[in-house]
Amino acid sequence: MALPASRISLKGRALRLLSQREHSRVELERKLAAHEEEPGSLARALDELQAKGFISEERVVESVVHRRASKLGAARVQQELAAKGLSAESMSLALEQLRVTEFERARDVWSRKFGESATDPKERAKQMRFLLSRGFAAEVVRKVTG
């Protein structure tokens, strides 16, 4: 027999969230804070899950990069990682690798969306805005749309 949602422990709620996708500790704290009945119980539950390896910044970084890198530039991926409360150290290597492949990824996104070079300045500006909004570097965008 399943417990009513109000009777599920903080650890149980955290595990349910983690079973759906990787979450950072900051995300879990934000999502579960409203369910904390005793001060400090959320921190203890998350400490225990982190000690057992259920919460991992490295896996969160890998997950976000895997899901988003094919569509977004390094700047947008960095923004998403920072919003998850991840440390700069855990993001640095992944972002370095993304910057190395930025041109190829931008060209792939551009070709899927547009497929052919712009014929006039207005269309070129539209293509550039699209790639810039996806977080690709301005230098890379100029090369792709040039």
C-alpha positions, 0 to 999 in steps of 0.5 A: 500500500502506497503512502499518501504524498504528504507522508513521504519522507524528504529522502523519499521525495529526493529519490523520486526526483533523482529517479526522473533525472539528475538534480544538483543539491541546490535544485533539490534544496529548492524543490524540497524546502517546502516539505521540511518539517524539522529544521536541518532535516533536509540538509541531513537527508541530502548529506546522506544521499550525497555520501551514498553517491545519489547526488553528484555534480559531475553527473549533473554536468554530464547530463546537461551537456549531453541533453543540451550541447547539440542545440545550444552554445557554450554560453547557454549551457554555462547559464543552465549549469550555473542556474543549477547551482553548480560550482565553477570547477565542476563546469570548467572542463565540460565548458572547455570541451564545448568551446572546442566543438562550438563551430561544428555544433553551431554549423549543425544547428544553423543547417538544420534550421536554415540550410542555405546561406542568406541572400540579403542582409536582413536574412543574414541578421535573422540567422545571426540572431538565432544562433546568438540566442542559442548561446553561440559565440559571436565570432563563431556565428560570423563564421557560420553565417558568413 
